[in-house]
Amino acid sequence: MNFDDRRNSYLSISDDDLLKQCSFTEYQAPGPGGQKRNRKYSGARLTHTPTNIQVTCAESRSLNKNKSSALKKLKLKIALTLRSEKKFEKLPEFSISLKNPEYPVLLAAVFDALYLSDFAVSDAAKALNISTSKLIKFLSANPNAWQILNKERQAKGLKKLNIR
């Protein structure tokens, strides 16, 4: 597991400041859109230089939309990949949506708690002062987070969790 105490600052800064820490590449993206898609460089690839974490996005025919989506994906990947030994001073409410800018901050704190509790969801819920069912509901809303949680649980010899 990779520890980076600067992770909290990466997740808290604005998209413009995060973009300044990245190398950006545009590329011709395959997929729907016909001739226009094949002539335009609409795919966005971001590499966060301090952590070497890379994301790509080619969901839209617009380079600007793909760049914005790639920044959101980058924050989520940082939250899911890097662990921090420092706790967040103030966590957002657990009822926030995936579109909320504070979502990556909360996701990172949840995965820190899960990591410290060897991915035992009930122990992590206690550490976060929430119910186990609320934590499971929060995690199951993000397919990538759910997949990583189950992968880590299986590596620790724990049962895979199913979405109800």
For each residue, the residues with C-beta under 8 A, 3 or more apart:
1: 83 115
2: 81 82 83
3: 82 83 84 85
4: 7 51 82 83 84
5: 8 84 85 86
6: 9 10 50
7: 4 10 11 78 79 82 83 84 108
8: 5 11 12 84 86 88 105 108
9: 6 12 13
10: 6 7 13 18 21 48 50 51 75 78 82
11: 7 8 75 78 79 104 105 108
12: 8 9 105
13: 9 10 17 18
14: 17 18
15: 18 19 68 71
16: 19 20
17: 13 14 20 21
18: 10 13 14 15 21 22 48 71 74 75
19: 15 16 22 24 46 67 71
20: 16 17
21: 10 17 18 48 49 50
22: 18 19 46 47 48 49 74
23: 46 47 49
24: 19 44 45 46 67
25: 44 45 46 47
26: 41 42 43 44 45 63
27: 41 43 45 58
28: 38 40 41 42 43
29: 37 42 43 58 66
30: 37 58
31: 37 58
32: 37
33: 36 37 38 42 61
34: 37 38
35: 38 39
36: 33 39 40 61
37: 29 30 31 32 33 34 40 42 61
38: 28 33 34 35
39: 35 36
40: 28 36 37 61 63
41: 26 27 28 63
42: 26 28 29 33 37 58 60 61 62 63 66
43: 26 27 28 29 56 57 58 63 66
44: 24 25 26 56 57 58 63 66 67 69 70
45: 24 25 26 27 54 55 56 70
46: 19 22 23 24 25 54 55 56 67 70 71 74
47: 22 23 25 52 53 54
48: 10 18 21 22 51 52 53 54 74 78
49: 21 22 23 52
50: 6 10 21
51: 4 10 48 78 81 82
52: 47 48 49
53: 47 48 74 77 78 81 82
54: 45 46 47 48
55: 45 46 70 73 74 77
56: 43 44 45 46 70
57: 43 44 60 66 67 69 70 73
58: 27 29 30 31 42 43 44 66
59: 65 66 69
60: 42 57 65 66 69
61: 33 36 37 40 42
62: 42 65 66
63: 26 40 41 42 43 44 66 67
64: 67 68
65: 59 60 62 68 69
66: 29 42 43 44 57 58 59 60 62 63 69 70
67: 19 24 44 46 57 63 64 70 71
68: 15 64 65 71 72
69: 44 57 59 60 65 66 72 73
70: 44 45 46 55 56 57 66 67 73 74
71: 15 18 19 46 67 68 74 75
72: 68 69 75 76
73: 55 57 69 70 76 77
74: 18 22 46 48 53 55 70 71 77 78
75: 10 11 18 71 72 78 79 104
76: 72 73 79 80 103 104 107 142 144
77: 53 55 73 74 80 81
78: 7 10 11 48 51 53 74 75 81 82 104 108
79: 7 11 75 76 82 104 105 107 108 111
80: 76 77 107 108 111 144 145 148
81: 2 51 53 77 78
82: 2 3 4 7 10 51 53 78 79 108
83: 1 2 3 4 7 111 112 115
84: 3 4 5 7 8 87 108 112
85: 3 5
86: 5 8
87: 84 109 112
88: 8 91 105 108 109
89:
90:
91: 88 105 106 109 128
92: 96 100 102 103 105 106
93: 96
94: 106 130 134 135 138
95:
96: 92 93 100 102 103 106
97: 100 103
98: 103 141 142
99: 103
100: 92 96 97 103
101: 104
102: 92 96 105 106
103: 76 92 96 97 98 99 100 106 107
104: 11 75 76 78 79 101 107 108
105: 8 11 12 79 88 91 92 102 108 109
106: 91 92 94 96 102 103 109 110 138
107: 76 79 80 103 104 110 111 142 145
108: 7 8 11 78 79 80 82 84 88 104 105 111 112
109: 87 88 91 105 106 112 113 128
110: 106 107 113 114 124 128 135 138 139 145
111: 79 80 83 107 108 114 115 145 148
112: 83 84 87 108 109 115 116
113: 109 110 116 117 124 127 128
114: 110 111 117 119 121 124 149 152
115: 1 83 111 112 118 119 152
116: 112 113 124 127
117: 113 114 120 123 124 127
118: 115 123 156
119: 114 115 124 149 152 153 156 158
120: 117 123 124 158
121: 114 124 125 132 135 136 139 149 161
122: 125 126 132
123: 117 118 120 126 127
124: 110 113 114 116 117 119 120 121 127 128 135
125: 121 122 128 130 131 132 134 135
126: 122 123 129
127: 113 116 117 123 124
128: 91 109 110 113 124 125 135
129: 126
130: 94 125 134 135
131: 125 134 135
132: 121 122 125 135 136
133: 136 137
134: 94 125 130 131 137 138
135: 94 110 121 124 125 128 130 131 132 138 139
136: 121 132 133 139 140 161
137: 133 134 140 141
138: 94 106 110 134 135 141
139: 110 121 135 136 142 145 146 149
140: 136 137 146 163
141: 98 137 138 145
142: 76 98 107 139 145 146
143: 146 147
144: 76 80 147 148
145: 80 107 110 111 139 141 142 148 149
146: 139 140 142 143 149 150 161 163
147: 143 144 150 151
148: 80 111 144 145 151 152
149: 114 119 121 139 145 146 152 153 161
150: 146 147 153 154 160 161
151: 147 148 154 155
152: 114 115 119 148 149 155 156
153: 119 149 150 156 158 159 160 161
154: 150 151 157 158 160
155: 151 152
156: 118 119 152 153
157: 154
158: 119 120 153 154
159: 153
160: 150 153 154
161: 121 136 146 149 150 153
162:
163: 140 146
164:
